[in-house]
């Protein structure tokens, strides 16, 4: 009897896990549900959601930083530090989410996101405010309490950019809707896959 019940439960929840497992960093925009533009055009199975309240969020720097550090260490990099000030050849400074001083490889996290997720932002120089001209754009606070825009035309190849705008997820107040959505767990997996792919072609780990 227990075996029959277990088999029934596996059949019931199996499609849910299979669909979420199918989400990866090359297709997750296909699972987006909601408006595709400010005009209100809607995509995805929104009519199948049990909840009428669909929420959005993005992974913030403090959430991605320990993941980047962990993935760098798993890839063999040592002396990996979080939130380190880094000087570029142009004498500009940036704060790396994580970096290995030994191997001189680091990750920049471009903060900020658009109102509606768009796959185009994952293309080179399509970050927020980049206008197709910059590898990295970020606001920085000033001593006067204002904001200054940091614009970096060309980053060195050892600095890898990840963008908050890419790591969106959706949720409702009904957990059964998760089978139709990119959940936080899904987007963390996407982040890890991005990091792993970028490290695969980065400078190899060096040890002292």
N, C-alpha and C positions, 0 to 999 in steps of 0.2 A: 504494500500500500504506500509506504514511504517513497519507494522507487518511482511509482506511478505519479505521485504528487510532485516529486522533484523533476521528473521528466516534463510534466505539464508546465511547471514554473519556468523551466529552461526554454521551452517553446514559446512561452508568453513573453519573456524578456529578451530572448535571443536576438530578434530583429533590432531592438533598441541598441544593444551593445555593438551589433554588427555595423549599424549605420554610423554610430559615433566613431568606431574604429576605422571606418573608411575615410574619415576626415583627416586630411594631412595638409602640409604647408603649400602644396601646389593646387589644391582644389577647394580650400575652405570657404572662399568667397562664393562658391556655388551653393553653399548652404545658408547664405544670408537670407533673412526673412524681413520684409518691410519695404519702406519707400526706397527707390533707387535714386531719387533726385528730390529737390525741393518742390517739384511739381506734384509729388505725391504718388507717382507710379509705384505700384506694389509688386514685389516678386516673392516667391516662396509660398509654402503651404500655410499662410497666415489664417486661412479659414478653418484649418484643422486644429488650431490651438484652442485648448479648453479655457484658458484665461484670456481676458480682453485687454490685459495690461502687459505690454511687451516692453521690457527694459533693456538698456544697452550699458555697457561699461567697457573700459580699456585697462590694460595692465599698466600700472604706474612704475616709476623707476625703482621704488623700494621693493616692489614685488619681483621685478625681473633681475635685479642685481644678484641676489643669492643664487639664482638659477644659472646665470652666465658664469659666475665664479665656479659653481659645481661642475658645469659642463666643460669649462677650460681645464679643471683639474682632472676630470675623467679622461680628457683627450691627451693628458700627459704633460700639461704645462705646470711649472712650479712657480713659487713666489707670486701667486695670483692675489692681487689686492683689489678692493672695491673702492669706488668713488675717489679716484686719484687724479690730482691735477697733472696735466700733460702739456708740454710745450711743443708746438708745431714748428716746422722750419721757418714759417712766416712770422715767428715770434708771437703768434696768437696762442692763447691758452684755452684748453677745453677740459672738462671733467669727464674722465672715462668711467663708465659704470663698472668695468672690470678690466684689469690688464695684468700681463706677466712681464715684469721688467727684464727677466732673463732672456725671454724670447722676443721682447719688444713687439708684442701683439696686444691690442686692446679693442674694446667695444665702446662705441658712443651710443647713447640712447637719445634719440630726437624726441623731445617731449611735445605734447600738444596733439590734438586730433581734430579732424573735421566732423561735422554734424552727422554725416552719412558715410559709412565705409565704402571705399571705392578701390577696386583692384588696381587701378592705374597708379595709385600712390606707391605700389611696390616696385615700380620701374625706376631706373636710375634718374636722379635729380627731379623726382616728382614729390619730394617731401613738402610739407606745408611751408609756404612762403618762399620756396626755392626758385620759383619761376623758371625752372629748367636751366638755371645758371649756376646753382651752388650745390656742392656735395652735402653741406650741413648748414642749417640755419637755426638759431636758438636765441631766445631772450635771456638777457643777463641783467640783474639788478645793479643799480648805480648808487653812489654815496648820497646822491640827492633824493633817493627814494623813487627814482624813475626806472625806466627800462631802456636798455640798449640792445639792438639787434646784432648778434654776431653772425656774420656771413663768411663762410669759408668756401672759396671757389673750388679748391682741389685738396682733398685729403690724401695723405700718404697711404700707400697700399697696406701698411701694417695696422691701420685703424679701420675697423669695421663698423658700419652704421646699422643700427636697428631702430625702428621707429614705433613710438606709441600708437600711431595711427594704424599700424598693421595689426595690432593685437587687441582686437575688439571681441566681445562675446555678448550673448543675449540670454535673457532669462525671463521667466514669469513666476507667478506665485503658485504654479501647479507643476510639480516635478515631472509629470507625465509628458509635458510639452518638450522636455529636453531632447527627445528623439528627433525633433524637427529643427533643433537649434544648434549653433556652435556655442557650447557651454564654456565656462571658465576652464574646466579640466581639458577640454579640447584645445583651447587656444594656448594653454601652457605647453601642451604637446607640440603644437605648431611652432611655438617659440624655441623649444628644445631642438626640433628638427632643423630650423633655420640656423641656429648656432652650430650644430653639428656639421651641416653642409658648408658653412662659411669657414669653419676651422679646418675642414678637410682640404681646402685649397689655400689656407694661410701658411705663414712660415712655420716650419716644423718646430716642435718643442725643443728647447735647449736646457740642459742642466749644468750646474756648476761642477 
